[in-house]
């Protein structure tokens, strides 16, 4: 059975989970579609900050 990133994301979402995926620079059509979304209208759900392995990080 071949498991693609899309199939994995669909499985996680169908199970009620959340899935975060990386969109690389060579996916120009997808990046263009994402830029058109109303990101500023989406309310911030949570913000975390911390340090792991000596690196500072901030996540939304």
N, C-alpha and C positions, 0 to 999 in steps of 0.2 A: 504494500500500500504506500502510495506516495503522498506525503503530507506537505502541502504548500502553505505559505504564510497566510494566504487568504482563507484556506480551509481551517487552519488553526484559529485564526481570528473569529471566524464564523462560529466555530465550536465553543470558544470561550464566551462569546456574547450570547449565544443561545442558552448557555448554562447560567446566565445572569451575571457573568463577570465583566470586567473591563479589560480592554486590550489597547495597548499603546504601540504604534508602529513607527518605524523610521522611514522617512521619504527621502531618498537620495537625490542628488543633483541630476542624475541621468533620467529621472522620471518627470520630464518636463510637462507633460499634459496633466498629470496628477498634481504637480506643484502649482500649476496655473489654476486648477480647479480649487485647490485649498486656499489660495490667496484671495479668491472671490467670496469666501465664506465670511459671515458677519461675526468675526472673532470677538470684537469689543462688546457685543450684545450678550455674550455668554457669561453668566455670573461665575465668579471664582468660587469653587467648592471648598478648597483647602490649600494651605501652603505649609510646607515643611522646610526646615533648614537643619543643617548638621554637618558633621565632618566624618568621613569614612576613609580609612586607609591614608590619613594625612591630607586628604583633599577636602577643601570647603565645597559645599554644594547647596543648591537651592532648588526646590522642586515645587511646582504648582499643581 
